[in-house]
Amino acid sequence: MSRFVIDASVAIKWLVEEDGTLEALTLLEKAELSSPDLLVAECANILWKKVRRGELIEDEALIAARLLEQADVEVLPTRHLLASALSLAIELDHPAYDCIYLALAIERDWQVATADLRFQRKVREDPTKEFSGRVLSLPEAAAAVSASG
């Protein structure tokens, strides 16, 4: 079975239909998923923004939040990832909160699945190429899951 650390850009697509929703649902249905507990706060913030912009009404956002609470994702504490995430953020010159997902993936020897193309690009552009295969775009991750059966 494929294993991925997923970030909020993937999880939110389970809750709100947008580009990439089918690929995100493929991961939810066919892969083993984990995420740092940061996922919860990030998804709550995304849902709040969607309410503010009029993309969702409050009841829809609350239902989405309850669905996420029930999603089959192992949610892990982030405290022990702080130093490694900070080191990654400095090395990649990228926000530490995204690097928490990468730090968890490195710890578990898994890959990150993300719809955040900026994050993916930053990792792939790292001159050391140390993490280049560690972060997959959502379509790449969904294709890998489908190919593995």
N, C-alpha and C positions, 0 to 999 in steps of 0.2 A: 504494500500500500504506500502511496506517495504521502510524504509528510511535509507540511509547510507551516511556517510562522506567517500569520496574516496580519495585515495592518488595518487601520480604520477605513482606508480607501477601498478595501475589499469588502469588509463586513457591512459597510453602509449600503452596498449594492444588493445585499440580501433584503434590505428593509425598504429601499426606495428604488423603483425601477429607473435605470439610467444606462448609458453605454457601459457594457461589461457585466450587466446583471446575469446573463446566462452563464458566462465564464465563472463568475463568483459562485453561483449556485452549483456549478459542476464541482468546484472545490469542496463546498459544504457537504455535498452528497457523496463524494468519492474519495476524499483524502482525510488523513488525520491532521487536525489543525490545532495549533496552540497560538497564544498571543500573550504579551505582557499585559498586566492589568491596566496599563495606559490606554488600551483599546476602549475601555468603558467610558472614560472621560472624553476621549476624542470623538467617539460616536455620539455621545450626549451633546457635545458642542456642535457637531455637524447638524444634528436634528434641530437644535435650538436655532441655528442660522437659517435652516430651511423654513422654520416657522416665521422667523423675522422677515424673510424675503417673500413670504406668502406662497411658498412652494408646497407647504404642508399646513394643515390646521393642527391645532394643539392635540386634539384627540388622535389624529393619525400619528403624530410624533410619539405620543405616549404608548400607543399600540406597538409601534416600531421598537421602542425601548424595551417593552416587555418581551417582544420576540427575540431581541438580542440577548436578553437575560437567559433565555431558554436554548440558545444556539449551542450546537455540539462543538464547542471550542474549549480547550483546556486553557483557562486564564491563570497566569502565573504572576507572582509578585515581582516587582521591578527593582526593589532596593539593592539587591546584590549585583545588579547589572550597571549600576551608576558609573563606576570607574571605567569599565570597559566601554560603555556607551560614550562617555566623555572622550576617551582616547580616540575612538572611531570618529566622533564628530570633529575633533581637532584635525585628525589625519585627512578626513574627506572634505573638510571645510563645509560641513552640512549640519543642520539642526540636530541637537542631541536627542530630541524626542523620536525622530525617525531612526536614529542609530540604536535606540533601545531595542527595537525590533531586530535589527541586524545582530546586536550583541546576543540576544536570545537564540537566534538562528545559529550563530557560531557555537554557542555553548552546547546546543543540542545536536550539532552537525546536521542541520536541516537547511532548507532554502527559505528565503522570504518571498512571498507572493504579494505583489503590490500593483495598484493602479496608478501610483504616484510616479509618473515618468521622470520627473526631476530627480527624485531620489535614486531611481534606477540608473539614470544617466550619470549622476555623481559617482556612484559606486563603480560603474563601468569605466569611467574616465580616470579613476585612481591610477596614477603612474605605476604603482607597485603591482597592479593587477591582482593583488592578494585576494580580493573579494569579488572579482568580476563575475564569477558564476554563482555567487551566493544569493543574488537578488534577481528574481524573474518578474517580467511583466505579467499581468493577469492573463493575457492570451497565451503566453508561453507556459505558465503554470497549468492552465486548463488543458492545453495540448499535451503536456507531460502526463497529467492524470489520465486523460483519455487514451493515450498510447500505452500506458501501463496496464490498462484493462480495468 
